[in-house]
């Protein structure tokens, strides 16, 4: 089946007519290392600003090109369009060549298939002598791409090439501007990497908000054929152009570098660092300096150059601040649904075919994707904290802690961060219900993503707290029947469930543990120090 990406939009986008100070003239035939560094600085500045939408980001003082935008401001992007907006916008403002995939073939659901999509056509922006209309070009890019554009085989070496390549996991290679693709149809762009290898990214959402978080298990591990994970922009060069005597390059065509011609191309994130004859991503093993670890620990260790040291108090605070931000972003969507009285409407006879990727009211007000990322994030944080506690028990020198009571200090830090995260919501009687991060984390497997549920169920209430919810009968059955779907971290639902079919689903396996507070409360003591050898005379 042939599908043109321009007709497969993950979001309808409307941009007004715009003018900039002069047309887009191409003045360089390729993106140099300095251009890539400049793009990284541009992305980092926006990431470290407080901008909360594509509109506010382009208007923000952190954007050095904003003065030349004039009316090119009123734009909204979702997750897939956000990285392309930044890349095309930067190319326009700096006279750089730009080409992107505008068509691909797909088998089945183009955003969620198990085979990947194959690029079949590209759109090059070429100056024919009068310059390129920058606003129109950027508009064309972001009206065309979707999360399906990212879903291509990382090992593909022939035919029309994708816009990205799989990079080696190393400092300087993974950088500000590198993209992260979750094969469950979500995309982020890296804006900062700290000295301990921690990767910070920003992402956009269907409600047009832009948020920031830390890379980890919420992105899932991908096989190479689906192209998930860390992706760098593929080098491209304008060839066959001629100068017009004014410093502009006219005509020509854009040629992309193949994988074999990219020095830092690598499939290690899919195949592992150890022999993997069958190329099975599920059997990928990651070893750094003789120590085997999971993918996310490997990425962080490699990004620090093997110098990652873990301060458990700092790690805990950073993680909980990130979860607080994500919970508050979720709260905004829930509040929007409640303000529109979606919860008072009859429940549809079926769930969308894919609850993670549907249109209409479901896309605007439901939170299945956010909730799945929260579940995966809390589960990964639990594993990471368990690993750090194990390092402390074994007196591993990579753990940095100079106190005398790690358990007590961790509990105190956990309590402080939890209490600082105010998630209070208004119940159905418009009365405030206090909720902190610890309680929200405890409920992560019962939070309702369904916008037709009352606000109490959206926040996983039980007992007396739930009594203010008037939802009953068939609508309450819908909430109870969807419990199986609320425990998954892998987005496996591609079926338009009705109530009867949901109620006959078998319970799934127990979900991964997420109760970090209990993990800390029950942590083991350190192993005794080995006795010192006697000192000879």
Secondary structure, 3 states (H helix, E strand, C coil): CEECHHHCCCCCCCCCCCCCCCCECCCCCECCHHHHHHHHHHHHHHHHCCCCEHHHHHHCCCCCCHHHCCCCCCCCCCHHHHHHHHHHHHHHHHCCCCEEEEEEECCCCCCCCCCCEEEEEEEECCCCCCCECHHHHHHHHHHHCCHHHHCECCCCCCCCCCCEEEECCCECCECCCCEEEECCCEEEEEEEECCCCCEEEEEECCCCEEEEEECCHHHCCCCHHHCCEEEEECCEEEECCEECCCCCEECCEEEECCHHHCCCECCHHHHECCCCCCCCHHHCEEEECCEEECHHHHHHHHHCCCCCCECHHHHHHHHHHHHHHHHHHHHHHHHHHHHCCHHHCCCCCECCCCCCCCCHHHHHHCCHHHHHHHHHHHHHHHHHHHHHHHHHHCCCCCECCCCCCHHHHHHHHHHHHHHHCCCCEECCCCCEECCCHHHHHHCCCCCCCCCCCCHHHHCCCCHHHHHHCCCCHHHHHHHHHCHHHHCCCCCCCCCCCEHHHHHCCCCCCCCCCCCHHHHHHCCCCCCCCCCCCCCCC
